[in-house]
Amino acid sequence: DHDPSRFVEPDRLRVAFERAGAEVLESRGLNAFATLAYDEAIMLLALLFDRAPRRVAGPFLDASSLVRRVAGPPLVLSEFPWRLLARSNSVLVVARRR
């Protein structure tokens, strides 16, 4: 759900990492609706194909990887308005121990 009151605030997350002794190298919104919907669809299909024989599951994995490489950039671009407004539904924090 994209209720802004439920979003993680990147600044608060950064502070939490720093208080835990980490050096935060980067913090940014990770995705919004389009990539999340794609990822959920792929996970559902992966669960269905998990029980399939290798001759069926293998091509699915190859195809899903190809589709992600092709569809990924347009999906990310479609999320630009949400990212611009800091309305991602997940946050990527890159940190290392001090």
PyMOL commands that set and color helices and strands:
alter all, ss='L'
color gray80, all
select helices_A, chain A and resi 4-6+10-19+33-49+54-78+80-84
alter helices_A, ss='H'
color red, helices_A
select strands_A, chain A and resi 22-31+90-97
alter strands_A, ss='S'
color yellow, strands_A
deselect
rebuild
show_as cartoon
